[in-house]
């Protein structure tokens, strides 16, 4: 995890690190990539898309109604290898697909996963995709599965994630549709032989009858063996 410690809403000097800019008046933290998570329950870190090409701005908001009033707190963001795993698992992407989404080669994914240096523009892209992972996990806490390639209005989520400029509103709407689709699939698919039999108007076999049928089948195999 990469961690920033803040004291009275002021960022420390980060030598040899990415460029972070903090606007004290508006309490906006402009960072090259994210998402950040606050260690304080009284602080909410809200992504604000100003210009997808230049990364994200994170607003630090005091949460009203909390008794905690911190003078110092920490913001953390996943390291790159961890972020790659989150993206790949959430959207059920292969390494090749992940490389396409991030606009790099498959070898770059292998290099980053092993801890190689990641350029600033690549960190920005990873951070943007991570925000969509967060949105997805709120809608459907689990892997997306094959619906990542399912077209909505002519484009799949994979198509949208591969675009040079990410449209946050379109992608968020797409994620909501896919979450609904997964719910439909879950209700359409019978979870057991008993449900399948009921759907077709059949009475399911009792466990005793199932055991008898299995024994009969084994005897037939022995006789014809």
C-alpha positions as CSV (number, residue, x, y, z in Angstrom):
1,X,0.0,0.0,0.0
2,X,1.1,3.6,-0.7
3,X,0.3,5.9,2.2
4,X,0.1,9.6,2.6
5,X,0.0,11.1,6.1
6,X,-1.9,14.4,6.4
7,X,-1.7,16.8,9.3
8,X,-4.2,19.5,9.6
9,X,-5.1,19.0,5.9
10,X,-1.5,19.7,4.8
11,X,0.5,17.2,2.7
12,X,4.1,16.6,3.6
13,X,6.8,17.0,1.0
14,X,7.1,13.8,-1.0
15,X,10.6,13.6,-2.4
16,X,11.3,11.3,-5.4
17,X,7.6,10.5,-5.6
18,X,4.6,11.4,-7.8
19,X,3.4,14.9,-7.9
20,X,0.6,15.6,-5.4
21,X,-1.1,18.9,-5.1
22,X,-3.3,19.9,-2.2
23,X,-5.6,22.9,-2.4
24,X,-6.1,23.9,1.2
25,X,-9.0,26.3,0.5
26,X,-11.2,23.7,-1.1
27,X,-9.5,20.7,0.6
28,X,-9.0,19.1,-2.8
29,X,-6.3,16.6,-3.2
30,X,-5.1,16.4,-6.8
31,X,-3.3,13.2,-7.4
32,X,-1.9,11.3,-10.5
33,X,-3.8,8.2,-9.6
34,X,-6.0,6.6,-6.9
35,X,-8.4,5.6,-5.5
36,X,-7.5,6.7,-2.0
37,X,-9.1,5.4,1.2
38,X,-9.1,7.4,4.4
39,X,-8.1,6.0,7.8
40,X,-10.6,8.3,9.5
41,X,-14.3,7.8,9.6
42,X,-14.8,11.5,9.7
43,X,-13.2,12.0,6.3
44,X,-14.7,10.9,3.0
45,X,-12.5,10.9,-0.1
46,X,-14.7,11.5,-3.1
47,X,-13.4,11.2,-6.7
48,X,-14.2,14.1,-9.0
49,X,-13.7,13.7,-12.7
50,X,-12.4,17.0,-14.1
51,X,-10.5,15.8,-17.1
52,X,-9.9,12.1,-17.7
53,X,-6.7,12.9,-19.7
54,X,-5.1,14.6,-16.6
55,X,-6.2,12.1,-14.0
56,X,-8.5,12.6,-11.0
57,X,-9.1,15.1,-8.3
58,X,-10.1,13.8,-4.9
59,X,-12.1,16.0,-2.6
60,X,-11.6,15.5,1.1
61,X,-15.0,15.9,2.8
62,X,-15.8,16.1,6.5
63,X,-18.6,13.7,7.3
64,X,-21.2,15.5,9.3
65,X,-22.6,13.8,12.4
66,X,-19.5,12.1,13.4
67,X,-17.9,12.7,16.8
68,X,-14.4,12.2,15.4
69,X,-12.6,15.4,14.4
70,X,-9.1,14.3,13.4
71,X,-6.1,16.6,13.1
72,X,-4.2,14.0,11.3
73,X,-5.1,11.0,9.2
74,X,-3.8,8.8,6.4
75,X,-4.8,8.1,2.9
76,X,-3.9,4.9,1.3
77,X,-4.0,3.5,-2.3
78,X,-3.2,0.0,-3.6
79,X,0.2,-0.6,-5.1
80,X,0.3,-1.4,-8.8
81,X,0.5,-5.2,-8.6
82,X,-2.5,-5.2,-6.2
83,X,-4.4,-2.9,-8.4
84,X,-3.9,-5.1,-11.5
85,X,-5.2,-8.1,-9.6
86,X,-8.3,-6.1,-8.5
87,X,-9.1,-5.0,-12.0
88,X,-8.5,-8.4,-13.6
89,X,-10.6,-10.2,-10.9
90,X,-13.5,-7.8,-10.9
91,X,-14.0,-7.6,-14.6
92,X,-12.9,-11.2,-15.4
93,X,-10.2,-10.2,-17.8
94,X,-7.4,-12.2,-19.2
95,X,-3.9,-10.8,-19.2
96,X,-4.2,-9.9,-22.8
97,X,-7.5,-8.1,-22.2
98,X,-6.1,-6.3,-19.2
99,X,-3.2,-5.0,-21.4
100,X,-5.7,-3.8,-23.9
101,X,-7.7,-1.9,-21.3
102,X,-4.6,-0.2,-20.0
103,X,-3.2,0.4,-23.5
104,X,0.0,-1.5,-23.0
105,X,1.6,-4.7,-24.0
106,X,1.2,-8.0,-22.2
107,X,4.8,-7.9,-21.2
108,X,4.2,-4.6,-19.5
109,X,1.6,-6.3,-17.3
110,X,4.1,-9.0,-16.4
111,X,6.7,-6.3,-15.6
112,X,4.4,-4.2,-13.4
113,X,3.2,-7.3,-11.6
114,X,6.7,-8.1,-10.7
115,X,7.3,-4.6,-9.3
116,X,8.8,-2.8,-12.2
117,X,8.5,1.0,-12.4
118,X,5.2,2.3,-13.8
119,X,5.1,5.6,-15.7
120,X,2.8,8.4,-14.5
121,X,0.4,8.2,-17.4
122,X,0.0,4.5,-16.8
123,X,-0.7,5.0,-13.1
124,X,-3.4,7.5,-14.1
125,X,-5.0,5.0,-16.4
126,X,-4.9,2.3,-13.7
127,X,-6.4,4.7,-11.2
128,X,-9.3,5.5,-13.5
129,X,-10.1,1.8,-14.1
130,X,-9.9,1.2,-10.3
131,X,-12.7,3.7,-9.7
132,X,-14.9,1.6,-12.0
133,X,-13.9,-1.5,-10.0
134,X,-15.2,0.3,-6.9
135,X,-18.4,1.2,-8.6
136,X,-18.9,-2.4,-9.7
137,X,-18.2,-3.8,-6.3
138,X,-21.0,-1.6,-4.9
139,X,-23.4,-2.9,-7.5
140,X,-22.4,-6.5,-7.5
141,X,-19.7,-7.7,-5.0
142,X,-18.2,-10.4,-7.2
143,X,-16.6,-11.1,-10.6
144,X,-18.3,-9.9,-13.6
145,X,-17.9,-13.1,-15.7
146,X,-18.8,-13.3,-19.4
147,X,-21.2,-10.3,-19.4
148,X,-18.1,-8.1,-19.7
149,X,-18.3,-8.8,-23.4
150,X,-22.1,-8.4,-23.6
151,X,-23.1,-5.5,-25.8
152,X,-25.4,-2.7,-24.6
153,X,-26.3,-0.1,-27.3
154,X,-23.7,-1.6,-29.6
155,X,-20.8,-1.5,-27.1
156,X,-19.6,-3.9,-24.5
157,X,-18.0,-2.8,-21.2
158,X,-14.7,-4.2,-22.5
159,X,-15.0,-1.9,-25.6
160,X,-15.7,1.1,-23.3
161,X,-12.8,0.4,-21.0
162,X,-10.4,0.1,-24.0
163,X,-11.3,3.6,-25.3
164,X,-8.5,6.2,-25.1
165,X,-10.8,8.7,-23.2
166,X,-12.9,7.0,-20.6
167,X,-16.5,8.2,-20.4
168,X,-17.3,7.9,-16.7
169,X,-21.1,8.4,-17.0
170,X,-21.5,5.9,-19.9
171,X,-19.4,3.3,-18.1
172,X,-21.2,3.7,-14.8
173,X,-24.5,3.4,-16.5
174,X,-23.2,0.3,-18.3
175,X,-22.1,-1.3,-15.0
176,X,-25.6,-0.8,-13.6
177,X,-27.2,-2.5,-16.6
178,X,-24.7,-5.5,-16.3
179,X,-25.4,-5.8,-12.6
180,X,-29.1,-6.1,-13.3
181,X,-28.4,-8.6,-16.0
182,X,-26.4,-10.8,-13.6
183,X,-29.4,-10.7,-11.2
184,X,-31.7,-11.8,-14.1
185,X,-29.4,-14.7,-14.9
186,X,-29.2,-15.8,-11.3
187,X,-33.0,-16.0,-11.1
188,X,-33.3,-17.6,-14.5
189,X,-30.9,-20.4,-13.7
190,X,-32.2,-23.2,-11.4
191,X,-29.9,-23.8,-8.6
192,X,-30.7,-27.5,-8.1
193,X,-32.2,-30.6,-9.7
194,X,-35.3,-30.1,-7.5
195,X,-35.9,-26.6,-8.9
196,X,-35.4,-27.9,-12.4
197,X,-37.9,-30.6,-11.9
198,X,-40.4,-28.2,-10.4
199,X,-40.0,-25.9,-13.4
200,X,-41.0,-28.7,-15.8
201,X,-43.9,-29.8,-13.6
202,X,-42.1,-33.0,-12.5
203,X,-42.0,-34.4,-9.0
204,X,-38.4,-34.6,-7.8
205,X,-37.1,-38.0,-6.7
206,X,-36.7,-38.5,-3.0
207,X,-33.2,-39.3,-1.7
208,X,-34.3,-42.9,-1.1
209,X,-35.4,-43.3,-4.7
210,X,-32.2,-41.7,-5.9
211,X,-30.1,-44.2,-3.9
212,X,-32.2,-47.1,-5.3
213,X,-31.7,-45.9,-8.9
214,X,-28.0,-45.6,-8.3
215,X,-27.7,-49.2,-6.9
216,X,-29.8,-50.5,-9.9
217,X,-27.4,-48.8,-12.3
218,X,-24.4,-50.3,-10.7
219,X,-25.9,-53.8,-10.8
220,X,-26.5,-53.4,-14.6
221,X,-23.0,-52.3,-15.1
222,X,-21.7,-55.4,-13.3
223,X,-23.9,-57.7,-15.3
224,X,-22.9,-56.3,-18.6
225,X,-19.2,-56.1,-17.6
